[in-house]
Amino acid sequence: MLLPILLSSLWGCTTVQPWERGDLAKKEMAWDPDPMRSALRDHVYFSKEGSSGGASSGGGGCGCN
C-alpha cells in the first residue's frame, strides 16, 4: 500500500534546467500574481468577517481598527 504511493510521488519530481527557469519565473506562474489586490481582498474579507465574529478579529466591519 505504501510502495505505490511512494513511487507515484517520486515520478512527480524533476530537475529544472537553468534555461527553463525563465518560464517558471514569469508573473503568471506565481502563487499570488497580484499581491496588492490579494491584500485588499483579504482586508475586506477579514473586516466583514470580524463584524460577524467569523475570523476571530474584533471590529465593526469597516476595517478601521
FENWO-V431403 format. One record per run of one state. SS is the DSSP state (alpha for helix, beta for strand, coil for the rest). FROM is the first residue (numbers start at 1). TO is the last residue. If there is no record, write none. Layout:
# FENWO-V431403
SS;FROM;TO
SS;FROM;TO
This chain:
# FENWO-V431403
coil;1;1
alpha;2;11
coil;12;17
alpha;18;24
coil;25;26
alpha;27;29
coil;30;34
alpha;35;52
coil;53;65
